[in-house]
Amino acid sequence: MKYLAVYLMLQLGGKDEPTPADVSAALTEVGIEVDDAKMGIFFASIEGKDLDELMAMGASKMGGGGGGGG
């Protein structure tokens, strides 16, 4: 999850396609250890995919969940 979060923050910051090196640098800058194997899996899973589409698909799946509370 941390790799996705940093990837999206870098995109919001103006980097159209952050690289593994960009993500790694951002994480290590704030003292978070990077697992290169897990980050590689993340980048392999998003390769060639439109993140906006993936986020929209994921958001639609979350709509059925309850809100809790009470």
PyMOL Python script that loads the backbone (N, CA, C, O; Angstrom):
from pymol import cmd

cmd.read_pdbstr("""\
ATOM      1  N   MET A   1       0.817  -1.190   0.000  1.00  0.00           N
ATOM      2  CA  MET A   1       0.000   0.000   0.000  1.00  0.00           C
ATOM      3  C   MET A   1       0.866   1.262   0.000  1.00  0.00           C
ATOM      4  O   MET A   1       0.514   2.270  -0.613  1.00  0.00           O
ATOM      5  N   LYS A   2       2.011   1.191   0.701  1.00  0.00           N
ATOM      6  CA  LYS A   2       2.851   2.388   0.773  1.00  0.00           C
ATOM      7  C   LYS A   2       3.410   2.761  -0.597  1.00  0.00           C
ATOM      8  O   LYS A   2       3.601   3.942  -0.885  1.00  0.00           O
ATOM      9  N   TYR A   3       3.672   1.765  -1.443  1.00  0.00           N
ATOM     10  CA  TYR A   3       4.222   2.063  -2.763  1.00  0.00           C
ATOM     11  C   TYR A   3       3.172   2.760  -3.628  1.00  0.00           C
ATOM     12  O   TYR A   3       3.489   3.690  -4.370  1.00  0.00           O
ATOM     13  N   LEU A   4       1.943   2.312  -3.530  1.00  0.00           N
ATOM     14  CA  LEU A   4       0.853   2.961  -4.255  1.00  0.00           C
ATOM     15  C   LEU A   4       0.649   4.387  -3.756  1.00  0.00           C
ATOM     16  O   LEU A   4       0.498   5.310  -4.557  1.00  0.00           O
ATOM     17  N   ALA A   5       0.643   4.570  -2.446  1.00  0.00           N
ATOM     18  CA  ALA A   5       0.422   5.901  -1.873  1.00  0.00           C
ATOM     19  C   ALA A   5       1.497   6.883  -2.329  1.00  0.00           C
ATOM     20  O   ALA A   5       1.190   8.004  -2.734  1.00  0.00           O
ATOM     21  N   VAL A   6       2.745   6.464  -2.263  1.00  0.00           N
ATOM     22  CA  VAL A   6       3.840   7.349  -2.675  1.00  0.00           C
ATOM     23  C   VAL A   6       3.794   7.590  -4.179  1.00  0.00           C
ATOM     24  O   VAL A   6       4.031   8.709  -4.636  1.00  0.00           O
ATOM     25  N   TYR A   7       3.493   6.554  -4.947  1.00  0.00           N
ATOM     26  CA  TYR A   7       3.376   6.701  -6.398  1.00  0.00           C
ATOM     27  C   TYR A   7       2.332   7.767  -6.733  1.00  0.00           C
ATOM     28  O   TYR A   7       2.579   8.642  -7.562  1.00  0.00           O
ATOM     29  N   LEU A   8       1.174   7.693  -6.090  1.00  0.00           N
ATOM     30  CA  LEU A   8       0.105   8.660  -6.358  1.00  0.00           C
ATOM     31  C   LEU A   8       0.470  10.061  -5.880  1.00  0.00           C
ATOM     32  O   LEU A   8       0.140  11.047  -6.540  1.00  0.00           O
ATOM     33  N   MET A   9       1.152  10.158  -4.735  1.00  0.00           N
ATOM     34  CA  MET A   9       1.581  11.481  -4.258  1.00  0.00           C
ATOM     35  C   MET A   9       2.580  12.114  -5.233  1.00  0.00           C
ATOM     36  O   MET A   9       2.528  13.316  -5.493  1.00  0.00           O
ATOM     37  N   LEU A  10       3.481  11.298  -5.763  1.00  0.00           N
ATOM     38  CA  LEU A  10       4.428  11.823  -6.744  1.00  0.00           C
ATOM     39  C   LEU A  10       3.714  12.289  -8.007  1.00  0.00           C
ATOM     40  O   LEU A  10       4.096  13.296  -8.603  1.00  0.00           O
ATOM     41  N   GLN A  11       2.676  11.560  -8.417  1.00  0.00           N
ATOM     42  CA  GLN A  11       1.887  11.992  -9.574  1.00  0.00           C
ATOM     43  C   GLN A  11       1.201  13.325  -9.284  1.00  0.00           C
ATOM     44  O   GLN A  11       1.204  14.226 -10.123  1.00  0.00           O
ATOM     45  N   LEU A  12       0.617  13.445  -8.097  1.00  0.00           N
ATOM     46  CA  LEU A  12      -0.036  14.701  -7.727  1.00  0.00           C
ATOM     47  C   LEU A  12       0.965  15.849  -7.693  1.00  0.00           C
ATOM     48  O   LEU A  12       0.611  17.001  -7.942  1.00  0.00           O
ATOM     49  N   GLY A  13       2.213  15.525  -7.382  1.00  0.00           N
ATOM     50  CA  GLY A  13       3.266  16.531  -7.335  1.00  0.00           C
ATOM     51  C   GLY A  13       3.804  16.912  -8.704  1.00  0.00           C
ATOM     52  O   GLY A  13       4.677  17.774  -8.804  1.00  0.00           O
ATOM     53  N   GLY A  14       3.299  16.283  -9.764  1.00  0.00           N
ATOM     54  CA  GLY A  14       3.681  16.676 -11.111  1.00  0.00           C
ATOM     55  C   GLY A  14       4.523  15.676 -11.877  1.00  0.00           C
ATOM     56  O   GLY A  14       4.880  15.932 -13.028  1.00  0.00           O
ATOM     57  N   LYS A  15       4.849  14.552 -11.276  1.00  0.00           N
ATOM     58  CA  LYS A  15       5.641  13.519 -11.956  1.00  0.00           C
ATOM     59  C   LYS A  15       4.659  12.573 -12.636  1.00  0.00           C
ATOM     60  O   LYS A  15       3.988  11.793 -11.960  1.00  0.00           O
ATOM     61  N   ASP A  16       4.563  12.629 -13.959  1.00  0.00           N
ATOM     62  CA  ASP A  16       3.557  11.847 -14.684  1.00  0.00           C
ATOM     63  C   ASP A  16       3.692  10.346 -14.472  1.00  0.00           C
ATOM     64  O   ASP A  16       2.698   9.665 -14.219  1.00  0.00           O
ATOM     65  N   GLU A  17       4.903   9.828 -14.572  1.00  0.00           N
ATOM     66  CA  GLU A  17       5.135   8.393 -14.397  1.00  0.00           C
ATOM     67  C   GLU A  17       6.319   8.179 -13.469  1.00  0.00           C
ATOM     68  O   GLU A  17       7.449   8.007 -13.927  1.00  0.00           O
ATOM     69  N   PRO A  18       6.063   8.188 -12.161  1.00  0.00           N
ATOM     70  CA  PRO A  18       7.157   7.959 -11.212  1.00  0.00           C
ATOM     71  C   PRO A  18       7.819   6.600 -11.437  1.00  0.00           C
ATOM     72  O   PRO A  18       7.148   5.619 -11.759  1.00  0.00           O
ATOM     73  N   THR A  19       9.117   6.553 -11.268  1.00  0.00           N
ATOM     74  CA  THR A  19       9.884   5.329 -11.440  1.00  0.00           C
ATOM     75  C   THR A  19      10.091   4.666 -10.079  1.00  0.00           C
ATOM     76  O   THR A  19       9.850   5.286  -9.043  1.00  0.00           O
ATOM     77  N   PRO A  20      10.534   3.411 -10.079  1.00  0.00           N
ATOM     78  CA  PRO A  20      10.870   2.780  -8.801  1.00  0.00           C
ATOM     79  C   PRO A  20      11.913   3.590  -8.017  1.00  0.00           C
ATOM     80  O   PRO A  20      11.856   3.658  -6.789  1.00  0.00           O
ATOM     81  N   ALA A  21      12.850   4.193  -8.724  1.00  0.00           N
ATOM     82  CA  ALA A  21      13.862   5.019  -8.053  1.00  0.00           C
ATOM     83  C   ALA A  21      13.228   6.233  -7.385  1.00  0.00           C
ATOM     84  O   ALA A  21      13.636   6.622  -6.291  1.00  0.00           O
ATOM     85  N   ASP A  22      12.228   6.836  -8.037  1.00  0.00           N
ATOM     86  CA  ASP A  22      11.520   7.985  -7.451  1.00  0.00           C
ATOM     87  C   ASP A  22      10.801   7.587  -6.171  1.00  0.00           C
ATOM     88  O   ASP A  22      10.887   8.275  -5.154  1.00  0.00           O
ATOM     89  N   VAL A  23      10.094   6.469  -6.237  1.00  0.00           N
ATOM     90  CA  VAL A  23       9.340   5.982  -5.081  1.00  0.00           C
ATOM     91  C   VAL A  23      10.288   5.623  -3.944  1.00  0.00           C
ATOM     92  O   VAL A  23      10.040   5.957  -2.786  1.00  0.00           O
ATOM     93  N   SER A  24      11.367   4.944  -4.283  1.00  0.00           N
ATOM     94  CA  SER A  24      12.355   4.551  -3.285  1.00  0.00           C
ATOM     95  C   SER A  24      12.968   5.769  -2.610  1.00  0.00           C
ATOM     96  O   SER A  24      13.128   5.790  -1.390  1.00  0.00           O
ATOM     97  N   ALA A  25      13.312   6.779  -3.397  1.00  0.00           N
ATOM     98  CA  ALA A  25      13.908   7.998  -2.852  1.00  0.00           C
ATOM     99  C   ALA A  25      12.945   8.708  -1.908  1.00  0.00           C
ATOM    100  O   ALA A  25      13.354   9.185  -0.850  1.00  0.00           O
ATOM    101  N   ALA A  26      11.677   8.783  -2.279  1.00  0.00           N
ATOM    102  CA  ALA A  26      10.684   9.450  -1.437  1.00  0.00           C
ATOM    103  C   ALA A  26      10.509   8.711  -0.110  1.00  0.00           C
ATOM    104  O   ALA A  26      10.419   9.336   0.947  1.00  0.00           O
ATOM    105  N   LEU A  27      10.462   7.384  -0.170  1.00  0.00           N
ATOM    106  CA  LEU A  27      10.293   6.601   1.056  1.00  0.00           C
ATOM    107  C   LEU A  27      11.509   6.691   1.967  1.00  0.00           C
ATOM    108  O   LEU A  27      11.366   6.893   3.172  1.00  0.00           O
ATOM    109  N   THR A  28      12.697   6.543   1.406  1.00  0.00           N
ATOM    110  CA  THR A  28      13.902   6.582   2.235  1.00  0.00           C
ATOM    111  C   THR A  28      14.141   7.978   2.802  1.00  0.00           C
ATOM    112  O   THR A  28      14.744   8.122   3.865  1.00  0.00           O
ATOM    113  N   GLU A  29      13.674   8.997   2.103  1.00  0.00           N
ATOM    114  CA  GLU A  29      13.806  10.380   2.589  1.00  0.00           C
ATOM    115  C   GLU A  29      13.110  10.579   3.931  1.00  0.00           C
ATOM    116  O   GLU A  29      13.545  11.384   4.756  1.00  0.00           O
ATOM    117  N   VAL A  30      12.030   9.839   4.138  1.00  0.00           N
ATOM    118  CA  VAL A  30      11.287   9.970   5.401  1.00  0.00           C
ATOM    119  C   VAL A  30      11.534   8.784   6.338  1.00  0.00           C
ATOM    120  O   VAL A  30      10.800   8.581   7.305  1.00  0.00           O
ATOM    121  N   GLY A  31      12.571   8.009   6.040  1.00  0.00           N
ATOM    122  CA  GLY A  31      12.987   6.950   6.945  1.00  0.00           C
ATOM    123  C   GLY A  31      12.233   5.638   6.836  1.00  0.00           C
ATOM    124  O   GLY A  31      12.255   4.832   7.766  1.00  0.00           O
ATOM    125  N   ILE A  32      11.565   5.411   5.710  1.00  0.00           N
ATOM    126  CA  ILE A  32      10.825   4.164   5.520  1.00  0.00           C
ATOM    127  C   ILE A  32      11.663   3.200   4.689  1.00  0.00           C
ATOM    128  O   ILE A  32      12.171   3.560   3.627  1.00  0.00           O
ATOM    129  N   GLU A  33      11.800   1.980   5.179  1.00  0.00           N
ATOM    130  CA  GLU A  33      12.581   0.962   4.484  1.00  0.00           C
ATOM    131  C   GLU A  33      11.835   0.473   3.243  1.00  0.00           C
ATOM    132  O   GLU A  33      10.617   0.292   3.263  1.00  0.00           O
ATOM    133  N   VAL A  34      12.579   0.267   2.183  1.00  0.00           N
ATOM    134  CA  VAL A  34      11.998  -0.183   0.909  1.00  0.00           C
ATOM    135  C   VAL A  34      12.338  -1.652   0.692  1.00  0.00           C
ATOM    136  O   VAL A  34      13.490  -2.068   0.813  1.00  0.00           O
ATOM    137  N   ASP A  35      11.307  -2.424   0.367  1.00  0.00           N
ATOM    138  CA  ASP A  35      11.495  -3.819  -0.015  1.00  0.00           C
ATOM    139  C   ASP A  35      11.446  -3.851  -1.542  1.00  0.00           C
ATOM    140  O   ASP A  35      10.376  -3.748  -2.142  1.00  0.00           O
ATOM    141  N   ASP A  36      12.611  -3.994  -2.157  1.00  0.00           N
ATOM    142  CA  ASP A  36      12.691  -3.925  -3.624  1.00  0.00           C
ATOM    143  C   ASP A  36      11.831  -4.980  -4.309  1.00  0.00           C
ATOM    144  O   ASP A  36      11.272  -4.716  -5.374  1.00  0.00           O
ATOM    145  N   ALA A  37      11.716  -6.160  -3.725  1.00  0.00           N
ATOM    146  CA  ALA A  37      10.903  -7.222  -4.329  1.00  0.00           C
ATOM    147  C   ALA A  37       9.430  -6.827  -4.342  1.00  0.00           C
ATOM    148  O   ALA A  37       8.745  -6.993  -5.352  1.00  0.00           O
ATOM    149  N   LYS A  38       8.944  -6.303  -3.210  1.00  0.00           N
ATOM    150  CA  LYS A  38       7.533  -5.892  -3.153  1.00  0.00           C
ATOM    151  C   LYS A  38       7.264  -4.705  -4.062  1.00  0.00           C
ATOM    152  O   LYS A  38       6.216  -4.630  -4.703  1.00  0.00           O
ATOM    153  N   MET A  39       8.212  -3.776  -4.117  1.00  0.00           N
ATOM    154  CA  MET A  39       8.023  -2.632  -4.997  1.00  0.00           C
ATOM    155  C   MET A  39       8.032  -3.094  -6.448  1.00  0.00           C
ATOM    156  O   MET A  39       7.288  -2.558  -7.270  1.00  0.00           O
ATOM    157  N   GLY A  40       8.856  -4.074  -6.773  1.00  0.00           N
ATOM    158  CA  GLY A  40       8.876  -4.622  -8.128  1.00  0.00           C
ATOM    159  C   GLY A  40       7.546  -5.256  -8.496  1.00  0.00           C
ATOM    160  O   GLY A  40       7.071  -5.114  -9.623  1.00  0.00           O
ATOM    161  N   ILE A  41       6.952  -5.951  -7.547  1.00  0.00           N
ATOM    162  CA  ILE A  41       5.629  -6.558  -7.778  1.00  0.00           C
ATOM    163  C   ILE A  41       4.590  -5.472  -8.046  1.00  0.00           C
ATOM    164  O   ILE A  41       3.757  -5.601  -8.943  1.00  0.00           O
ATOM    165  N   PHE A  42       4.651  -4.395  -7.252  1.00  0.00           N
ATOM    166  CA  PHE A  42       3.712  -3.282  -7.456  1.00  0.00           C
ATOM    167  C   PHE A  42       3.855  -2.704  -8.858  1.00  0.00           C
ATOM    168  O   PHE A  42       2.866  -2.540  -9.573  1.00  0.00           O
ATOM    169  N   PHE A  43       5.094  -2.393  -9.252  1.00  0.00           N
ATOM    170  CA  PHE A  43       5.292  -1.792 -10.569  1.00  0.00           C
ATOM    171  C   PHE A  43       4.911  -2.746 -11.697  1.00  0.00           C
ATOM    172  O   PHE A  43       4.399  -2.308 -12.727  1.00  0.00           O
ATOM    173  N   ALA A  44       5.150  -4.028 -11.519  1.00  0.00           N
ATOM    174  CA  ALA A  44       4.749  -5.009 -12.533  1.00  0.00           C
ATOM    175  C   ALA A  44       3.228  -5.068 -12.646  1.00  0.00           C
ATOM    176  O   ALA A  44       2.692  -5.268 -13.736  1.00  0.00           O
ATOM    177  N   SER A  45       2.533  -4.895 -11.521  1.00  0.00           N
ATOM    178  CA  SER A  45       1.070  -4.996 -11.538  1.00  0.00           C
ATOM    179  C   SER A  45       0.394  -3.787 -12.179  1.00  0.00           C
ATOM    180  O   SER A  45      -0.742  -3.890 -12.643  1.00  0.00           O
ATOM    181  N   ILE A  46       1.078  -2.641 -12.212  1.00  0.00           N
ATOM    182  CA  ILE A  46       0.455  -1.456 -12.820  1.00  0.00           C
ATOM    183  C   ILE A  46       0.978  -1.166 -14.218  1.00  0.00           C
ATOM    184  O   ILE A  46       0.491  -0.252 -14.883  1.00  0.00           O
ATOM    185  N   GLU A  47       1.955  -1.926 -14.667  1.00  0.00           N
ATOM    186  CA  GLU A  47       2.559  -1.684 -15.979  1.00  0.00           C
ATOM    187  C   GLU A  47       1.519  -1.770 -17.088  1.00  0.00           C
ATOM    188  O   GLU A  47       0.806  -2.765 -17.224  1.00  0.00           O
ATOM    189  N   GLY A  48       1.452  -0.705 -17.875  1.00  0.00           N
ATOM    190  CA  GLY A  48       0.549  -0.671 -19.019  1.00  0.00           C
ATOM    191  C   GLY A  48      -0.909  -0.415 -18.664  1.00  0.00           C
ATOM    192  O   GLY A  48      -1.787  -0.520 -19.521  1.00  0.00           O
ATOM    193  N   LYS A  49      -1.168  -0.079 -17.407  1.00  0.00           N
ATOM    194  CA  LYS A  49      -2.549   0.153 -16.986  1.00  0.00           C
ATOM    195  C   LYS A  49      -2.766   1.623 -16.670  1.00  0.00           C
ATOM    196  O   LYS A  49      -1.845   2.324 -16.251  1.00  0.00           O
ATOM    197  N   ASP A  50      -3.987   2.078 -16.875  1.00  0.00           N
ATOM    198  CA  ASP A  50      -4.370   3.451 -16.560  1.00  0.00           C
ATOM    199  C   ASP A  50      -4.809   3.496 -15.093  1.00  0.00           C
ATOM    200  O   ASP A  50      -5.825   2.904 -14.727  1.00  0.00           O
ATOM    201  N   LEU A  51      -4.043   4.197 -14.260  1.00  0.00           N
ATOM    202  CA  LEU A  51      -4.352   4.223 -12.835  1.00  0.00           C
ATOM    203  C   LEU A  51      -5.698   4.874 -12.530  1.00  0.00           C
ATOM    204  O   LEU A  51      -6.374   4.479 -11.581  1.00  0.00           O
ATOM    205  N   ASP A  52      -6.091   5.865 -13.327  1.00  0.00           N
ATOM    206  CA  ASP A  52      -7.397   6.490 -13.106  1.00  0.00           C
ATOM    207  C   ASP A  52      -8.519   5.465 -13.282  1.00  0.00           C
ATOM    208  O   ASP A  52      -9.481   5.453 -12.513  1.00  0.00           O
ATOM    209  N   GLU A  53      -8.394   4.606 -14.296  1.00  0.00           N
ATOM    210  CA  GLU A  53      -9.390   3.552 -14.515  1.00  0.00           C
ATOM    211  C   GLU A  53      -9.394   2.552 -13.366  1.00  0.00           C
ATOM    212  O   GLU A  53     -10.454   2.148 -12.890  1.00  0.00           O
ATOM    213  N   LEU A  54      -8.198   2.154 -12.921  1.00  0.00           N
ATOM    214  CA  LEU A  54      -8.109   1.197 -11.812  1.00  0.00           C
ATOM    215  C   LEU A  54      -8.729   1.767 -10.539  1.00  0.00           C
ATOM    216  O   LEU A  54      -9.413   1.057  -9.801  1.00  0.00           O
ATOM    217  N   MET A  55      -8.488   3.045 -10.288  1.00  0.00           N
ATOM    218  CA  MET A  55      -9.057   3.666  -9.086  1.00  0.00           C
ATOM    219  C   MET A  55     -10.580   3.753  -9.187  1.00  0.00           C
ATOM    220  O   MET A  55     -11.278   3.545  -8.195  1.00  0.00           O
ATOM    221  N   ALA A  56     -11.091   4.055 -10.364  1.00  0.00           N
ATOM    222  CA  ALA A  56     -12.538   4.125 -10.548  1.00  0.00           C
ATOM    223  C   ALA A  56     -13.171   2.756 -10.342  1.00  0.00           C
ATOM    224  O   ALA A  56     -14.230   2.642  -9.724  1.00  0.00           O
ATOM    225  N   MET A  57     -12.521   1.719 -10.862  1.00  0.00           N
ATOM    226  CA  MET A  57     -13.041   0.346 -10.670  1.00  0.00           C
ATOM    227  C   MET A  57     -13.025  -0.026  -9.198  1.00  0.00           C
ATOM    228  O   MET A  57     -13.979  -0.626  -8.703  1.00  0.00           O
ATOM    229  N   GLY A  58     -11.968   0.315  -8.497  1.00  0.00           N
ATOM    230  CA  GLY A  58     -11.866   0.006  -7.082  1.00  0.00           C
ATOM    231  C   GLY A  58     -12.896   0.763  -6.260  1.00  0.00           C
ATOM    232  O   GLY A  58     -13.473   0.214  -5.321  1.00  0.00           O
ATOM    233  N   ALA A  59     -13.127   2.027  -6.612  1.00  0.00           N
ATOM    234  CA  ALA A  59     -14.109   2.843  -5.891  1.00  0.00           C
ATOM    235  C   ALA A  59     -15.513   2.275  -6.048  1.00  0.00           C
ATOM    236  O   ALA A  59     -16.308   2.308  -5.108  1.00  0.00           O
ATOM    237  N   SER A  60     -15.821   1.754  -7.237  1.00  0.00           N
ATOM    238  CA  SER A  60     -17.154   1.208  -7.459  1.00  0.00           C
ATOM    239  C   SER A  60     -17.373  -0.060  -6.619  1.00  0.00           C
ATOM    240  O   SER A  60     -18.501  -0.360  -6.229  1.00  0.00           O
ATOM    241  N   LYS A  61     -16.299  -0.794  -6.345  1.00  0.00           N
ATOM    242  CA  LYS A  61     -16.419  -2.004  -5.517  1.00  0.00           C
ATOM    243  C   LYS A  61     -16.607  -1.659  -4.042  1.00  0.00           C
ATOM    244  O   LYS A  61     -17.134  -2.472  -3.282  1.00  0.00           O
ATOM    245  N   MET A  62     -16.190  -0.487  -3.634  1.00  0.00           N
ATOM    246  CA  MET A  62     -16.295  -0.096  -2.236  1.00  0.00           C
ATOM    247  C   MET A  62     -17.687   0.422  -1.888  1.00  0.00           C
ATOM    248  O   MET A  62     -18.022   0.522  -0.708  1.00  0.00           O
ATOM    249  N   GLY A  63     -18.490   0.747  -2.869  1.00  0.00           N
ATOM    250  CA  GLY A  63     -19.790   1.327  -2.631  1.00  0.00           C
ATOM    251  C   GLY A  63     -20.762   0.407  -1.899  1.00  0.00           C
ATOM    252  O   GLY A  63     -21.704   0.890  -1.272  1.00  0.00           O
ATOM    253  N   GLY A  64     -20.557  -0.891  -1.962  1.00  0.00           N
ATOM    254  CA  GLY A  64     -21.470  -1.824  -1.324  1.00  0.00           C
ATOM    255  C   GLY A  64     -21.227  -2.042   0.154  1.00  0.00           C
ATOM    256  O   GLY A  64     -22.043  -2.662   0.836  1.00  0.00           O
ATOM    257  N   GLY A  65     -20.113  -1.539   0.653  1.00  0.00           N
ATOM    258  CA  GLY A  65     -19.779  -1.743   2.061  1.00  0.00           C
ATOM    259  C   GLY A  65     -20.576  -0.832   2.963  1.00  0.00           C
ATOM    260  O   GLY A  65     -20.980   0.259   2.562  1.00  0.00           O
ATOM    261  N   GLY A  66     -20.800  -1.279   4.174  1.00  0.00           N
ATOM    262  CA  GLY A  66     -21.516  -0.478   5.157  1.00  0.00           C
ATOM    263  C   GLY A  66     -20.629   0.610   5.719  1.00  0.00           C
ATOM    264  O   GLY A  66     -19.404   0.552   5.603  1.00  0.00           O
ATOM    265  N   GLY A  67     -21.239   1.580   6.315  1.00  0.00           N
ATOM    266  CA  GLY A  67     -20.504   2.708   6.867  1.00  0.00           C
ATOM    267  C   GLY A  67     -20.151   2.553   8.316  1.00  0.00           C
ATOM    268  O   GLY A  67     -19.415   3.373   8.865  1.00  0.00           O
ATOM    269  N   GLY A  68     -20.659   1.518   8.952  1.00  0.00           N
ATOM    270  CA  GLY A  68     -20.372   1.333  10.379  1.00  0.00           C
ATOM    271  C   GLY A  68     -21.166   2.326  11.204  1.00  0.00           C
ATOM    272  O   GLY A  68     -22.326   2.612  10.908  1.00  0.00           O
ATOM    273  N   GLY A  69     -20.549   2.833  12.209  1.00  0.00           N
ATOM    274  CA  GLY A  69     -21.209   3.825  13.059  1.00  0.00           C
ATOM    275  C   GLY A  69     -22.151   3.181  14.048  1.00  0.00           C
ATOM    276  O   GLY A  69     -22.357   1.967  14.053  1.00  0.00           O
ATOM    277  N   GLY A  70     -22.697   4.000  14.857  1.00  0.00           N
ATOM    278  CA  GLY A  70     -23.715   3.476  15.644  1.00  0.00           C
ATOM    279  C   GLY A  70     -23.813   3.405  17.023  1.00  0.00           C
ATOM    280  O   GLY A  70     -24.806   2.897  17.545  1.00  0.00           O
TER     281      GLY A  70
END
""", "prot")
cmd.dss("prot")
cmd.show_as("cartoon", "prot")
cmd.util.cbc("prot")
cmd.orient("prot")
